[in-house]
Amino acid sequence: QVQLVESGGGLVQPGGSLTLSCVASGSIPSLHAMGWFRQAPGKQRELVAAVGSGDGGMTNYGESVKGRFTISRDGAKHTVYLQMNNLKPEDTAVYYCHLGYASRNYWGQGTQVTVSS
Protein backbone atom coordinates (compact mmCIF):
# COMPACT_ATOMS: atom_id res chain seq x y z
CA GLN A 1 0.00 0.00 0.00
CA VAL A 2 1.00 3.58 -0.71
CA GLN A 3 -0.29 6.62 1.13
CA LEU A 4 -0.22 10.14 -0.31
CA VAL A 5 -0.68 13.31 1.73
CA GLU A 6 -1.05 16.67 0.00
CA SER A 7 -0.62 20.15 1.41
CA GLY A 8 -0.39 23.73 0.20
CA GLY A 9 -3.78 24.51 -1.28
CA GLY A 10 -5.71 27.66 -0.54
CA LEU A 11 -7.16 30.89 -1.88
CA VAL A 12 -5.06 33.08 -4.14
CA GLN A 13 -5.73 36.08 -6.35
CA PRO A 14 -5.41 35.86 -10.14
CA GLY A 15 -1.78 36.19 -11.14
CA GLY A 16 -0.61 34.82 -7.82
CA SER A 17 1.39 31.72 -6.97
CA LEU A 18 1.00 28.61 -4.84
CA THR A 19 3.13 25.56 -4.20
CA LEU A 20 1.57 22.16 -3.55
CA SER A 21 3.44 19.32 -1.86
CA CYS A 22 2.72 15.61 -1.72
CA VAL A 23 4.52 13.13 0.49
CA ALA A 24 4.36 9.43 -0.32
CA SER A 25 4.80 6.69 2.27
CA GLY A 26 4.38 2.94 2.49
CA SER A 27 5.55 0.34 -0.03
CA ILE A 28 6.84 2.64 -2.77
CA PRO A 29 8.27 0.83 -5.81
CA SER A 30 11.56 2.01 -7.29
CA LEU A 31 10.00 2.59 -10.71
CA HIS A 32 6.92 4.76 -10.61
CA ALA A 33 5.48 8.07 -11.71
CA MET A 34 4.11 10.76 -9.46
CA GLY A 35 2.04 13.72 -10.44
CA TRP A 36 -0.94 15.96 -10.02
CA PHE A 37 -4.43 15.81 -11.44
CA ARG A 38 -7.25 18.25 -10.87
CA GLN A 39 -11.01 18.20 -10.99
CA ALA A 40 -13.25 21.24 -11.20
CA PRO A 41 -17.00 21.06 -10.45
CA GLY A 42 -18.87 19.42 -13.30
CA LYS A 43 -15.67 18.50 -15.15
CA GLN A 44 -13.61 15.37 -15.56
CA ARG A 45 -10.38 14.85 -13.69
CA GLU A 46 -7.47 15.96 -15.85
CA LEU A 47 -3.70 15.66 -15.81
CA VAL A 48 -1.87 18.71 -14.56
CA ALA A 49 1.71 17.43 -14.44
CA ALA A 50 3.63 14.21 -13.89
CA VAL A 51 7.25 13.20 -13.34
CA GLY A 52 9.00 9.85 -13.67
CA SER A 53 11.16 8.04 -11.15
CA GLY A 54 14.37 9.53 -9.86
CA ASP A 55 15.50 13.09 -9.43
CA GLY A 56 16.00 13.45 -13.21
CA GLY A 57 12.73 11.89 -14.29
CA MET A 58 10.92 13.01 -17.42
CA THR A 59 8.06 15.46 -16.99
CA ASN A 60 4.72 15.83 -18.71
CA TYR A 61 2.29 18.75 -18.47
CA GLY A 62 -1.29 19.42 -19.38
CA GLU A 63 -1.60 21.93 -22.22
CA SER A 64 -3.40 24.52 -20.12
CA VAL A 65 -0.61 24.78 -17.55
CA LYS A 66 2.50 24.63 -19.72
CA GLY A 67 4.79 27.56 -19.05
CA ARG A 68 3.03 28.40 -15.77
CA PHE A 69 3.36 25.29 -13.59
CA THR A 70 6.49 23.34 -12.73
CA ILE A 71 6.62 19.86 -11.22
CA SER A 72 9.64 18.62 -9.30
CA ARG A 73 10.46 15.83 -6.91
CA ASP A 74 12.81 14.94 -4.09
CA GLY A 75 13.40 11.22 -4.42
CA ALA A 76 15.02 10.86 -1.02
CA LYS A 77 11.98 12.38 0.67
CA HIS A 78 9.42 10.68 -1.61
CA THR A 79 7.95 14.12 -2.18
CA VAL A 80 6.63 15.80 -5.29
CA TYR A 81 6.01 19.52 -5.63
CA LEU A 82 3.87 21.61 -7.95
CA GLN A 83 4.89 25.23 -8.31
CA MET A 84 1.97 27.16 -9.78
CA ASN A 85 2.57 30.65 -11.13
CA ASN A 86 0.35 33.17 -12.87
CA LEU A 87 -2.75 31.40 -11.57
CA LYS A 88 -6.03 31.97 -13.37
CA PRO A 89 -9.64 31.57 -12.18
CA GLU A 90 -9.93 28.52 -14.45
CA ASP A 91 -7.22 26.81 -12.37
CA THR A 92 -9.74 26.58 -9.53
CA ALA A 93 -10.20 22.89 -8.70
CA VAL A 94 -9.44 20.14 -6.24
CA TYR A 95 -5.88 19.00 -6.89
CA TYR A 96 -5.07 15.33 -6.32
CA CYS A 97 -1.65 13.79 -5.92
CA HIS A 98 -1.17 10.56 -7.87
CA LEU A 99 1.35 7.73 -7.81
CA GLY A 100 1.22 5.03 -10.44
CA TYR A 101 3.21 1.92 -11.38
CA ALA A 102 2.32 -1.13 -13.45
CA SER A 103 -1.48 -1.10 -13.37
CA ARG A 104 -1.80 0.36 -9.86
CA ASN A 105 -2.91 3.88 -9.06
CA TYR A 106 -2.90 5.63 -5.74
CA TRP A 107 -4.53 8.97 -4.93
CA GLY A 108 -4.29 11.53 -2.20
CA GLN A 109 -7.33 13.01 -0.53
CA GLY A 110 -7.16 16.21 -2.57
CA THR A 111 -6.47 19.83 -1.74
CA GLN A 112 -8.61 22.76 -2.84
CA VAL A 113 -7.09 25.55 -4.91
CA THR A 114 -9.29 28.60 -5.45
CA VAL A 115 -8.22 31.47 -7.68
CA SER A 116 -10.43 34.49 -7.14
CA SER A 117 -10.26 38.19 -6.50
PyMOL commands that set and color helices and strands:
alter all, ss='L'
color gray80, all
select helices_A, chain A and resi 63-65+75-77+89-91
alter helices_A, ss='H'
color red, helices_A
select strands_A, chain A and resi 2-7+10-12+18-26+33-39+46-51+59-61+69-74+79-84+93-101+104-107+111-115
alter strands_A, ss='S'
color yellow, strands_A
deselect
rebuild
show_as cartoon
